[in-house]
Amino acid sequence: MTAVLLSIHVLAAIVFIGPVTVATSMFPRSARAALAGDGPPGAVEVLHRISRVYAVLGVAVPVFGLATGAAMGVLGDAWLIASLVLTLLAAGILGLRVLPEQAVVIRALRGEAEVAPRTVRGLSMSSGLFALAWAVVVVLMIVRPGSTTGV
């Protein structure tokens, strides 16, 4: 059963977290171009939609991760706790910074709001921190400090 849970966890991470990470990373550049009139606003809307949808689907990753950790008996291990904290941090960055600021840019492209240049710069930073948090989680999942796998 552990192998099945781990497989679902890894597949969910690849299929759900990968696209949201790429979409949030591409959004600021596309937004700058669209706001300057040099790029299609539709591309920015698609990237925002991908970010939103895959953010929701990405909830499966920690759910199956916790189930896998419970099956492996490692829920109290420091590497897993650190991974959970980083996952919560990434979710917070995405839900509280990236998605709302993307929505402001979308409204600005539709002529419904104004957007400050610092908003797009902030999106670049927030997107980078989101990606960095996930990169560290991946390393923790592979290396698993203190494990007996010999890695």
C-alpha positions in Angstrom: 0.0 0.0 0.0 2.9 2.4 0.7 4.1 2.0 -2.9 0.7 2.9 -4.2 0.4 6.0 -2.0 4.0 7.1 -2.8 3.3 6.7 -6.5 0.2 8.8 -6.3 2.0 11.4 -4.2 4.9 11.7 -6.7 2.6 11.7 -9.7 0.4 14.3 -8.2 3.4 16.5 -7.4 4.7 16.2 -11.0 1.3 16.6 -12.7 -0.2 19.3 -10.4 2.7 21.2 -8.8 4.9 21.3 -11.9 2.3 23.2 -14.1 1.4 25.7 -11.4 5.1 26.4 -10.8 5.8 27.0 -14.5 2.6 29.1 -14.9 3.4 31.3 -12.0 7.0 31.7 -13.2 5.9 32.7 -16.7 3.1 35.0 -15.6 5.2 38.1 -14.6 7.0 38.3 -18.0 3.8 37.7 -19.9 2.0 40.3 -17.8 4.7 42.9 -18.4 4.5 42.3 -22.1 0.7 42.4 -22.2 0.5 45.6 -20.0 3.0 47.3 -22.4 0.9 46.2 -25.4 3.6 43.9 -26.6 2.0 40.6 -25.8 -1.4 38.9 -26.0 -3.5 39.4 -22.9 -5.1 36.0 -23.5 -1.9 34.3 -22.7 -1.8 36.0 -19.3 -5.4 34.9 -18.6 -4.5 31.3 -19.5 -1.5 31.4 -17.2 -3.7 32.7 -14.4 -6.3 30.0 -15.0 -3.6 27.3 -14.9 -2.3 28.8 -11.7 -5.7 28.7 -10.0 -6.9 25.3 -11.2 -3.6 23.5 -10.5 -3.3 25.2 -7.1 -6.6 23.5 -6.1 -5.6 20.2 -7.6 -2.2 20.5 -5.9 -3.9 20.0 -2.5 -3.7 16.3 -3.4 0.1 16.4 -3.0 0.3 17.0 0.8 -2.8 14.8 1.4 -1.2 11.8 -0.3 2.2 12.8 1.2 0.7 12.7 4.7 -0.9 9.3 3.9 2.4 8.0 2.7 4.2 9.3 5.7 1.7 7.7 8.0 2.1 4.4 6.2 5.9 4.6 6.4 5.8 5.6 10.1 7.8 8.8 9.5 5.2 11.5 10.5 7.4 12.7 13.3 10.7 12.9 11.3 12.3 16.3 11.0 12.6 16.2 7.2 8.9 15.5 6.8 7.9 18.2 9.3 10.2 20.7 7.5 8.6 19.6 4.2 5.1 20.2 5.6 6.1 23.7 6.9 7.6 24.6 3.5 4.5 23.2 1.7 2.3 25.4 3.9 4.6 28.4 3.2 4.4 27.7 -0.6 0.6 27.4 -0.3 0.4 30.7 1.6 2.6 32.5 -1.0 0.5 31.1 -3.8 -2.9 31.8 -2.2 -2.2 35.1 -0.4 0.2 36.8 -2.8 0.6 35.2 -6.3 -3.1 34.4 -7.2 -4.5 37.7 -5.9 -1.8 39.8 -7.6 -2.3 37.8 -10.8 -6.1 38.7 -10.6 -5.2 42.4 -10.2 -3.1 42.2 -13.4 -6.0 40.5 -15.2 -8.4 43.2 -14.1 -6.0 45.8 -15.3 -5.7 44.2 -18.7 -9.5 44.3 -18.9 -9.5 48.0 -17.9 -11.2 47.3 -14.6 -8.3 48.3 -12.3 -4.9 50.0 -12.2 -1.8 48.0 -11.6 1.4 49.4 -10.1 4.7 48.3 -11.7 5.8 47.0 -8.3 2.9 44.5 -8.4 4.5 42.7 -11.3 7.9 42.9 -9.7 6.4 41.5 -6.5 4.9 38.7 -8.6 8.3 37.8 -9.9 9.7 37.6 -6.4 6.7 35.7 -5.0 6.7 33.2 -7.9 10.4 32.6 -7.3 9.9 32.0 -3.6 7.0 29.6 -4.4 9.3 27.7 -6.8 12.2 27.7 -4.3 10.0 26.3 -1.5 9.0 23.4 -3.7 12.5 22.8 -4.8 13.6 22.5 -1.2 10.7 20.1 -0.5 11.8 17.9 -3.4 15.3 17.8 -2.1 14.1 16.9 1.4 11.9 14.1 -0.1 14.8 12.6 -2.0 17.6 13.0 0.6 15.4 12.4 3.7 18.0 13.4 6.3 18.6 10.7 8.8 17.2 8.0 6.6 18.7 4.5 6.4 18.7 4.4 2.6 22.3 5.2 2.4 21.7 8.3 0.3 
